[in-house]
Amino acid sequence: MIALPGYIDKDAWSGFEEMRKSIKKPLTDRARMLILYELQRMKDAGHDPNRCLDQSTLNCWQDIWVPREKEITAAASSDYEKTQAYMREQEAHRKGIRRVS
């Protein structure tokens, strides 16, 4: 095992290593050093190296990449109202209450 730099979260690193083992692509010591080198380069470019590891773990990627930014938008109020109506209908159905239209 190699020593991790202080800026690398141990959980993020172990999660990445676990994922690599689960996809039958375990890291060699050389690969660990290369990944750490890339994480340092990403950190120097202003990216969070732990997000890089977590993104790769989440997507089962063998390599690490600069984090993708996902746009999260609020649902339109009509979508929210439709969802709420659907949820009420499902709850009523679950309780055995029939809705009369």
ChimeraX commands (.cxc) that place a marker at each C-alpha (Angstrom):
marker #1 position 0.00,0.00,0.00 radius 0.5
marker #1 position 1.26,3.46,-0.83 radius 0.5
marker #1 position 0.86,6.54,1.35 radius 0.5
marker #1 position -1.93,8.87,0.26 radius 0.5
marker #1 position -1.42,12.63,0.14 radius 0.5
marker #1 position -3.36,14.56,2.78 radius 0.5
marker #1 position -5.81,16.00,0.26 radius 0.5
marker #1 position -7.08,12.53,-0.74 radius 0.5
marker #1 position -10.01,11.29,1.34 radius 0.5
marker #1 position -9.37,7.73,2.51 radius 0.5
marker #1 position -13.01,6.74,1.89 radius 0.5
marker #1 position -12.93,8.12,-1.66 radius 0.5
marker #1 position -9.70,6.24,-2.37 radius 0.5
marker #1 position -10.82,2.94,-0.83 radius 0.5
marker #1 position -14.15,3.19,-2.65 radius 0.5
marker #1 position -12.29,3.62,-5.94 radius 0.5
marker #1 position -10.04,0.65,-5.14 radius 0.5
marker #1 position -13.05,-1.50,-4.15 radius 0.5
marker #1 position -14.86,-0.62,-7.35 radius 0.5
marker #1 position -11.79,-1.49,-9.43 radius 0.5
marker #1 position -11.62,-4.90,-7.72 radius 0.5
marker #1 position -15.36,-5.46,-8.30 radius 0.5
marker #1 position -14.94,-4.88,-12.05 radius 0.5
marker #1 position -11.97,-7.25,-12.03 radius 0.5
marker #1 position -9.45,-4.46,-12.77 radius 0.5
marker #1 position -7.49,-4.16,-9.51 radius 0.5
marker #1 position -4.86,-1.46,-9.23 radius 0.5
marker #1 position -1.19,-2.35,-9.31 radius 0.5
marker #1 position 1.26,-0.24,-7.31 radius 0.5
marker #1 position 2.35,1.41,-10.55 radius 0.5
marker #1 position -1.29,2.21,-11.44 radius 0.5
marker #1 position -1.81,3.70,-7.96 radius 0.5
marker #1 position 1.15,6.02,-8.48 radius 0.5
marker #1 position -0.12,7.06,-11.91 radius 0.5
marker #1 position -3.63,7.75,-10.56 radius 0.5
marker #1 position -2.16,9.84,-7.73 radius 0.5
marker #1 position -0.07,11.77,-10.27 radius 0.5
marker #1 position -3.21,12.51,-12.31 radius 0.5
marker #1 position -5.14,13.51,-9.19 radius 0.5
marker #1 position -2.36,15.96,-8.31 radius 0.5
marker #1 position -2.56,17.46,-11.82 radius 0.5
marker #1 position -6.35,17.80,-11.50 radius 0.5
marker #1 position -5.97,19.40,-8.08 radius 0.5
marker #1 position -3.40,21.85,-9.48 radius 0.5
marker #1 position -5.90,22.74,-12.23 radius 0.5
marker #1 position -8.50,23.62,-9.58 radius 0.5
marker #1 position -10.55,20.41,-9.48 radius 0.5
marker #1 position -11.47,18.44,-6.37 radius 0.5
marker #1 position -9.54,15.14,-6.59 radius 0.5
marker #1 position -12.01,13.41,-4.28 radius 0.5
marker #1 position -14.89,14.29,-6.62 radius 0.5
marker #1 position -12.82,12.80,-9.45 radius 0.5
marker #1 position -12.47,9.55,-7.51 radius 0.5
marker #1 position -16.13,9.49,-6.47 radius 0.5
marker #1 position -17.32,10.15,-10.02 radius 0.5
marker #1 position -15.24,7.25,-11.32 radius 0.5
marker #1 position -16.45,5.01,-8.51 radius 0.5
marker #1 position -20.09,5.89,-9.13 radius 0.5
marker #1 position -19.80,5.23,-12.87 radius 0.5
marker #1 position -17.47,2.19,-12.59 radius 0.5
marker #1 position -14.83,3.92,-14.68 radius 0.5
marker #1 position -11.35,2.42,-14.69 radius 0.5
marker #1 position -9.71,5.82,-14.99 radius 0.5
marker #1 position -10.30,9.20,-13.39 radius 0.5
marker #1 position -11.65,12.25,-15.16 radius 0.5
marker #1 position -12.33,15.89,-14.41 radius 0.5
marker #1 position -15.75,16.03,-12.71 radius 0.5
marker #1 position -18.71,16.59,-14.98 radius 0.5
marker #1 position -20.99,19.34,-13.85 radius 0.5
marker #1 position -24.62,18.27,-13.86 radius 0.5
marker #1 position -27.18,21.01,-14.12 radius 0.5
marker #1 position -29.91,20.58,-11.56 radius 0.5
marker #1 position -33.00,22.60,-12.28 radius 0.5
marker #1 position -36.08,23.05,-10.19 radius 0.5
marker #1 position -39.23,21.37,-11.48 radius 0.5
marker #1 position -41.87,23.63,-12.93 radius 0.5
marker #1 position -44.75,24.20,-10.54 radius 0.5
marker #1 position -47.16,22.37,-12.88 radius 0.5
marker #1 position -44.85,19.32,-12.80 radius 0.5
marker #1 position -44.76,19.52,-9.03 radius 0.5
marker #1 position -48.55,19.73,-8.84 radius 0.5
marker #1 position -48.92,16.74,-11.18 radius 0.5
marker #1 position -46.52,14.73,-9.06 radius 0.5
marker #1 position -48.36,15.65,-5.87 radius 0.5
marker #1 position -51.73,14.71,-7.40 radius 0.5
marker #1 position -50.30,11.39,-8.53 radius 0.5
marker #1 position -48.89,10.71,-5.07 radius 0.5
marker #1 position -52.27,11.49,-3.45 radius 0.5
marker #1 position -54.00,9.19,-5.92 radius 0.5
marker #1 position -51.55,6.37,-5.20 radius 0.5
marker #1 position -51.98,6.82,-1.45 radius 0.5
marker #1 position -55.77,6.74,-1.80 radius 0.5
marker #1 position -55.52,3.60,-3.94 radius 0.5
marker #1 position -53.25,1.99,-1.37 radius 0.5
marker #1 position -55.78,2.72,1.37 radius 0.5
marker #1 position -58.58,1.31,-0.78 radius 0.5
marker #1 position -60.32,4.62,-1.35 radius 0.5
marker #1 position -61.63,5.15,-4.82 radius 0.5
marker #1 position -61.54,8.61,-6.21 radius 0.5
marker #1 position -64.70,9.74,-7.94 radius 0.5
marker #1 position -64.11,12.18,-10.76 radius 0.5
marker link #1:1,2 radius 0.2
marker link #1:2,3 radius 0.2
marker link #1:3,4 radius 0.2
marker link #1:4,5 radius 0.2
marker link #1:5,6 radius 0.2
marker link #1:6,7 radius 0.2
marker link #1:7,8 radius 0.2
marker link #1:8,9 radius 0.2
marker link #1:9,10 radius 0.2
marker link #1:10,11 radius 0.2
marker link #1:11,12 radius 0.2
marker link #1:12,13 radius 0.2
marker link #1:13,14 radius 0.2
marker link #1:14,15 radius 0.2
marker link #1:15,16 radius 0.2
marker link #1:16,17 radius 0.2
marker link #1:17,18 radius 0.2
marker link #1:18,19 radius 0.2
marker link #1:19,20 radius 0.2
marker link #1:20,21 radius 0.2
marker link #1:21,22 radius 0.2
marker link #1:22,23 radius 0.2
marker link #1:23,24 radius 0.2
marker link #1:24,25 radius 0.2
marker link #1:25,26 radius 0.2
marker link #1:26,27 radius 0.2
marker link #1:27,28 radius 0.2
marker link #1:28,29 radius 0.2
marker link #1:29,30 radius 0.2
marker link #1:30,31 radius 0.2
marker link #1:31,32 radius 0.2
marker link #1:32,33 radius 0.2
marker link #1:33,34 radius 0.2
marker link #1:34,35 radius 0.2
marker link #1:35,36 radius 0.2
marker link #1:36,37 radius 0.2
marker link #1:37,38 radius 0.2
marker link #1:38,39 radius 0.2
marker link #1:39,40 radius 0.2
marker link #1:40,41 radius 0.2
marker link #1:41,42 radius 0.2
marker link #1:42,43 radius 0.2
marker link #1:43,44 radius 0.2
marker link #1:44,45 radius 0.2
marker link #1:45,46 radius 0.2
marker link #1:46,47 radius 0.2
marker link #1:47,48 radius 0.2
marker link #1:48,49 radius 0.2
marker link #1:49,50 radius 0.2
marker link #1:50,51 radius 0.2
marker link #1:51,52 radius 0.2
marker link #1:52,53 radius 0.2
marker link #1:53,54 radius 0.2
marker link #1:54,55 radius 0.2
marker link #1:55,56 radius 0.2
marker link #1:56,57 radius 0.2
marker link #1:57,58 radius 0.2
marker link #1:58,59 radius 0.2
marker link #1:59,60 radius 0.2
marker link #1:60,61 radius 0.2
marker link #1:61,62 radius 0.2
marker link #1:62,63 radius 0.2
marker link #1:63,64 radius 0.2
marker link #1:64,65 radius 0.2
marker link #1:65,66 radius 0.2
marker link #1:66,67 radius 0.2
marker link #1:67,68 radius 0.2
marker link #1:68,69 radius 0.2
marker link #1:69,70 radius 0.2
marker link #1:70,71 radius 0.2
marker link #1:71,72 radius 0.2
marker link #1:72,73 radius 0.2
marker link #1:73,74 radius 0.2
marker link #1:74,75 radius 0.2
marker link #1:75,76 radius 0.2
marker link #1:76,77 radius 0.2
marker link #1:77,78 radius 0.2
marker link #1:78,79 radius 0.2
marker link #1:79,80 radius 0.2
marker link #1:80,81 radius 0.2
marker link #1:81,82 radius 0.2
marker link #1:82,83 radius 0.2
marker link #1:83,84 radius 0.2
marker link #1:84,85 radius 0.2
marker link #1:85,86 radius 0.2
marker link #1:86,87 radius 0.2
marker link #1:87,88 radius 0.2
marker link #1:88,89 radius 0.2
marker link #1:89,90 radius 0.2
marker link #1:90,91 radius 0.2
marker link #1:91,92 radius 0.2
marker link #1:92,93 radius 0.2
marker link #1:93,94 radius 0.2
marker link #1:94,95 radius 0.2
marker link #1:95,96 radius 0.2
marker link #1:96,97 radius 0.2
marker link #1:97,98 radius 0.2
marker link #1:98,99 radius 0.2
marker link #1:99,100 radius 0.2
marker link #1:100,101 radius 0.2
view
